[in-house]
Amino acid sequence: MLGAEVLFNAERLIAGVPLHFGNGVMWALAGFAAYAGVRLSGRERAVVLKAVGVAAILIVANAVSAVWLGLTMQALPEVADHFVEVADRALGSPSWVMGRFVQDHEAYLWLITKVYTYLPVGAAVVAYFQLRRSSTDGFPRHHIVKSFIVIGAIGPIVYFLFPVVGPAYAFGNQVPGAGWMDVWPHVVPTSLEPFSAVYSPLAPRNCMPSLHTAWATAILVHALRGPRLLKLFGIAWWVCTLSATLGLGAHYGVDLVAGFVFVLTLEAAMARPEDGWHARRIVTVAGGAVAFAVILLASRYLSVPMAQSGHLAAVALLGTAAIMAVAYARIARPAQPDGAAPRRPGDAGAAGGTGATGDPALAA
């Protein structure tokens, strides 16, 4: 794989074109598929081909998402940033606050920019812990790669229902000359008369909900099922990603809340599939879907009352996120027999583990 990357990029250097990475991965996947088809059989062949298929789906999904974002720029000339910015005042305009903070702390700005840019690396770390024994134990029924694919398949649909470009674009100079006013992150707008407005087609309408928040939250919830070091990694990655979404001006605070509720709704539908669709799961998924829709509708049609509500709207938004977190945790926690003491994640044979290994990172 590395050899193929070196050869392809050496040719690009000679031709004087920008470097591009990924050809090595494609050739490696093709090689694995060919090897499995020729040399392996039975369970080993099925596991390798499934791994290749999952990787191929991720590559295709990335290409499809690029096309999808291009469509939002061409099909949605008007954006609703004025509405979201006004609604976001209920949370204290966190993008403006964090934007000023990171501009004054260059080291933290560098860190969160790297985390934001290399989001797939965080998922790869968690995937390694979850899938490293899949060749012998089989794939877990629910893992981080599945979550990423589902989030990426469903989330962009909302972009067409609620087109938003983000504060650094609409209220800053991310696209020079395109913003309505160059005030981010130093001056919070004061107008209470939001309206949809035409924006440059050079920026994707990919803010509502924040899928970076959704993916980082998926990394977090999967990491919390692993060993202690992975838990700490997931928490740090989540904090840095949320800091980046706000501090880089990519999202408003309401986007983050919507993304958090969105992903926990999906995770509640997928976690512990062996438990089936019991009443608690049905209520949580339905309630999460309703809460997500209400956040979108309120941000569009009740933005001024939200901004003028004092702490009421903030409590409602953050309270909804907290309720979803608790509801998801109740679904994701392995059920205990009546009278049984709760098991620690590291206990051998803990419920939801993998049998003899007792590895919580491979729990379904």
N, C-alpha and C positions, 0 to 999 in steps of 0.2 A: 504494500500500500504506500509506504513512504517512498519507495523507489519510483513508483508511478507518479506521485506528486512532484518529485524532484525532476523527472524527465519532462513532464508537461509544462512545468513552470520554467525550466531552462529554455524550452522552445519559446515560451512567451517573452522571456527576457531578451532572447536573440531577435525576436520579431518586434520588440519595443512596445508590447501591449501590456495592460495591467495584469498582475498576477491573480490567479483564481485557484482556490483549493476545493477539492471534492472529487476530482477524477480518480484519485487513488482509492477512495472509498467505493466508488462505483465499480472499479475493476476488482477490488477485493470481494465485494458482494457477488459479482458475477463468478469469480473463482470459487467462492464457497458453495454457490448453487451448483456449479458444474461438479465440484468434488463430491457433494452430497449425492448428486444424481448418479455418478459413476462408481464411487467407492463405498458409499454407505447404504444401509438398508434398515427397514423396520423403524423402531423408535428413534434411533440416532438420526436417520435421514429426515424424519418428520420434524424433529426438534430444530435441526440446522436450517431446513427450508422455511420453518416458521420464523426463525430469527431473521433470515434474509428477507422474508416477506414484510415483517414489521419494519425493518430498516428501510425497505423500498417504499412503504407507505409514508414514512416520515419525509423522504425525499420528494415524493410526488406531492404531498400535502404542502411542503414549503413552496414548490413551484406554483401550485394552485393558489396559495395565499397571495403570492406576488401579483398574479393576474386579478385576483379578487380586489386587492387594494387599488390596483390601476383602474378597475371599474368604478370604484367609489369616487375617484377623482374626476372621472369623465361624466358619470351619471348624476352626481349630486353637487351641482354648482353652489347651492345655498347650504349653510351650516347653522347649527343651533348653539354656537358657543356663547352668545350673549345670554341665553337662558341659563346655561349651566354655570357660567361665571356668577350670575346673580344668585342662583341657588346655592353655590359654593360658599357664599358669604355666611351662611348658617354655620359652616364649619370653621369659620375664621380665615377663609381664602388661603388654605394651607400651601398651595403651589407658590403663591407669592412669598409666604414666610420661609418655606424650605429653599426656594430659589435664591433668596438673599443670603440664607445661611451657607449654602454650598459655595456661593461666589466668594464668601469670606473665608472659606476653609478649603484650600486647593487640594490638600491631600485626600480629604473625604470626597471631594468632587471627582478626583481621579479614580478612587475606589469604586464609587457607585456607577460611574460611567462604564467601567470594565464589567461590572456585574450585570448591568443593564444590557450591554452589547452581547455578552457571552451567556445569555440565559440558557441556551441548550447545554452548556457545560455543567450547570447545576443539575439539570435533569439527567445528564449522563452519569454523574457521580452517584445519584440515587439509583439509577437503573443498574449500575454495576453491582451494588449491594443486593438488589432485588433479583437480578437475573443471572448472577454469576454461576449458579448451580443448576441452571435450567437444562443443561445437557444431560444431567443425571436425574434430577428431581422433577423435570418438566416445568413449563411456564406456570407461574402463579396466575390465578384467574383474574386478579386485578393488580395492575402495576402502573408505574409512572408513564410509560410509553402510551398505554391505552388512554390514560387521562389526557395527555398532551394532544393526542389525535382527536378525541371527542371535543375538547375545548376549542381546538382550531377549526373543527368542522361546523360547530354551532355558533360560536361567538361572532364571526364576521357577518352573519345574517343580520344581527342587530345594527351593524354599521349603516345598513340601508334604511333602517327605521328611525335612527337617531344619529345623523351625520354630525360629527364634532371633530375639529382638527387639533385642539389643545391650546393652552394659554401662550406658549412660546411662539405659536404661529399666529393666532388670532389677535393677541395683544402684545406681541413682541416682534422681533426682527429675524425670526428663523428663516423666513422667505423674504429677503429684502424688498421693501416696497409693497408687500402684499397685505400686511396686517392693517387692521382698521385704526390702530393706535399703538405706538411703541411705548408701552408703559410697564410691561412685565420685566422683572419682578419687583420693581421699585415703587410703583404707584398702583393701588387697587382702584379700578373704575368705580364711579359713584352713581351712575345712571340706574334708575329703577324702571326703565322702559325697554325691556329686552325685545329683540326681534330677530327673525331669521335674515341672514345677509349673505350675499354672494362672496365667495372666497376663491383665491387662486387655485387652479387645478394642479398646482405643483405639490400639494400636500394631501396625503391620504386621509380619509375621514374615518379614523380608526381609534377613537378615544373611548366611546361609550359602548360596552363596558371596557374597562382596562384589562386587556387580555394578558399583559405583562403581570399585573397583579394576580390574575386568575392562575397563570402558569406557576408563578412563584409560590402561591398558596398551595397548589398541587404538590410542588416540590416539598413544601413544609409538611403537609399532612402525611405524605409518604415517608419522609425522613423521620418523622416522629415515631414510626413503626420500627425503626432500625436501632442499631447500637448507639451508645451515648455520643460518640464522636459525630455520627451522622445526624443525630438530633441537633447538636450545636451548629453543624454546618447548615442545616435547613433553616434554623432560626436566623442565623447571620445573613444567609442569602435572601431570606424574606424581608428582613429589615432594610438591607441595602437596596433591594429592588423597589420597595415602596418609597424609600428616600429618593431614588433616582427618578421614578415616575413623576414625582412632584418637583424635585429640585432641578431637573432638566427641562421642566416646562412641558412635558409630554402629556400630562393629565391633570385634571381637576380632582379635588378630594372626593366629590360625588362619584366620579368614575371608578375610584378605588373601592368605595363601598359597594357599588353595583357589581364590580368584578369579583369581589370577595363573596357576596351572596350568590352570584351566578355559579362560581366554581364549587362552592359547598353544596349547592343544589344538585349539581352533576355528580359530585363525589358521593353524596348521600344515596343517589340512585345506583352507583356502581360498587360501593364498598361492601365487603363480605357478601358476595353473591350467593354463597351457600346458605344464607339465612332466608333467602326468598323475599317476596314482596309482602312483608308483614305490615301491620297497621301503622307502626311508628315510622317506617320508611315512607309509606304512602303519604302520611300527613306531612312529614318533613319536606319531601320533594314538592308536593302540591303547595305547601306554605312558602317554600323558597321561590317557586315560580311566581306566585302571586306577589310576594315581597319585591322581587326583581322588577316585575311589571309596574308596581306602584312607584318604585324609585324612579323609573324612567318617566312615567306620566307626571309625577310630581315635579321633577326637574324641568319638564317642558311647560306644564300648565299652572304650576303653583310656585314658580321660582321666586316671585316677589313676596308672597306670604311666607315662604321659607326664610328668605333673607330678613324679614321683619319680625320673625317669631321669637327672637332672643335665643335662648338655649333649647327651645322646644324641638325645633327641627333637627338640631344636632343630636339631641338625646334619642329622637325617633330613629335617625339613621344609624347611629352607632349602636343603639339598643337592638335594632334589627340584626345587625351584623353579629352581635354577641349571642343573641338567641339562636341564630343559624349555627354558630360555632358549637354551642352546647348541644343542639339537636343533632348535628353531625357526629359529635363525639359519642353520643348515646347509641348511634347506629354502628359506628366503627369499632366500639369496644366489644370484645368477645363476650358472649353471654356466659354467666357463671351458673352452675347448678345451684339449686336451692340449698342454702346453708354452707356453701363452699366459700372459703376465703379467697379474695381477689389474688390473682397471680401477678407477680412482677414480670416485666417484659423479658428479663433474662432467665426466668425459671425454665428448666428443661421440661418440655412437653406442655408448655403453656397453651391455653386454648388459642386456636388460630395460628399456631406455629406450623412447623413442617415435619412433624413426626420426630424421627431420631435426631435431627440436627437441632431442633429447638431454636432455630434462627428466626427472630421476629421480623427481620428484614424481608423474609420470603413469605410472610403471612399473606393470605389471599386478600 
